[in-house]
Amino acid sequence: MNRNSWLLILVFILGCHSKRVSLRGNTKVDADDFISSFESSRPPFKLTDSIFNGEQDDSDLIGYPVFTQFIPDSVIARHYSHGPKPDIYPVAGLIGDHKINYLFCLSETETKKLLYLLCLDGSGHFINSKMIYPYDPDFHSSVSVDSKFTFNTDRERHGPDGEIYYRKEAFFLNDSGKFNLILTESNEPSAHPAAVPNPIDTLPKKHRLSGDYLLDKRNIVSIRDGKNASWFLFFIHFEKEGGSCVGELKGEARFNSGSTGRYHSSKDPCTIDFNFNGNKVEIKEVEGCGNHRDIKCFFEGSYPRKKETKSRQAITRKKRS
């Protein structure tokens, strides 16, 4: 066999190996084929809402049966609960620490277009997902990723008065597979809601861990002194998904150690763990809290402690003494 024949065979083999697997159908595909359909990128990385413009390439389409081999149906169903299933297209993929795959995908129907972030481990197993932003012609939206895989979203619009209104968020995927929100900033008129009425606000807080831990006025974990040093009172209120998912619970919990506690009652199947670490408290729903929240969100998250301010009267007395 001459040299040219060997070259033709080599080209044929390489061509077959690099042939892209179609994800349009409903047959089972490998995780590597699914992940490789997302164009590989590296941080720093940025996407703007220009991805919603124009027609998508149908050859890139991910069939819904293929998509749900790797991503739970509930990820899409919560935003497309009625009507036909959306078309899904890969946008970009980034590999972070511990070989976590961060995949951006676009979903669209005739009436709704959304950008999602999907998180899969190195074997293609689902970890978490987040809807980044919807298409809205009244907004300019973008998401960026830095070298530490912190995700920053930015949405701006022009108000009727000519002022530019914005909303910024920053978050990252923690080691337990949850998204930690580390920044939320906005000058939108609706971004400054009234504080949640706190039913235990006036109760004593002499214990070193008593105080208010909050993300904002509508997301709070309030801790007050219990009947003795082994117990504490708490009030939790959270609002997620733009206020469409709400949870609230007031009760009495017991310290397991100096920095951890648990809420559990014979009259309530709900169990919540509290972990006080530095100037924050982390809460985690263990089981059975559906009676105290909407169905698609949970009692979980990290809440920084609000700094206590000394009253002017207390400062004056201290000076006089």
Buried (B, 14 or more C-beta within 10 A) or exposed (E): EEEEEEEEEEEEEEEEEEEEEBBEEEEEBEBEBBBBBBEEBEBEBEBEBEBBEEEBEEEBBBBBBBBBBBBEEEBBEBBBEEEEBBBBBBBBBBBBEEEBBBBBBBBBEEEEBBBBBBBBBEEBEBBBBBBBBBBEEEBBBBBBBBEEBBBBBBBBBEEEEEEEBBBBBBBBBEEEEBBBBBEBEBEEEEEEEEEBEBEBEEBEBEBEBBBBBBBBEBBBBBBBBBEEEEBBBBBBBBBBEEEEBBBBBBBEBEBEEEEEBBBBEEEBEBBBBBBBEEEBBBBBBEEEBEEBBBEEBBBBBBBEBEEEEEEEEEEEEEEEE
